[in-house]
Amino acid sequence: MNESDLKHILNEHAKWATDNATGSRANLSGANLSGANLSGADLSGADLSGANLSRADLYGAIGIYSFGPVGENKRIGYAVASADGPMFALGCHWGNLADTRKAIVEKYGKNSPYEKQVILAGKIVMEVSK
C-alpha cells in the first residue's frame, strides 16, 4: 500500500465515519503501516486487525489510542473505537474487550497490570472518540 492508497482509504473512511451513507469503512487489516503518518486521521471503527503500526505517527489520530509497553514482549498496544465498543490490537491479537481480557487473564492472571491497562485504554479511546 502506498501513500496515495492510504490517503484514499482514509478519506473514504472519514466520509463513512461522518454519516455511514457515503464513503466506506477502512479495512487496514494486515496492512504494513509502519512509519505511516496517521496524525489527525479519524480511525474510529477502522479494521486494524493484524496491521503493523510500529513507528506510525498517531499524534492527534481520532479513534485510536496507543498504550504500553505491555506484556512480556513489552509491545505497544492499540485500542480502537468502534460502534460496539473498544477493539484491541496487541501483537497478533485483535479482539473486543471481553476477548482481550480473557486472553490476558489466561496468560497473566486476573487483575494484572496488563489487564488494567487494557481496561483503561478502552475507556480512554471511547471517551475521546465521542
Secondary structure, DSSP 8 states (H G I E B T S, - for coil): --HHHHHHHHHHHHHHHHHSSSS---B-TT-B-TT-B-TT-B-TT-B-TT-B-TT-B-TT-BSEEEEEEETTTTEEEEEE--TTS-EEEETTEEEEHHHHHHHHHHHH-TT-HHHHHHHHHHHHHHHHT-
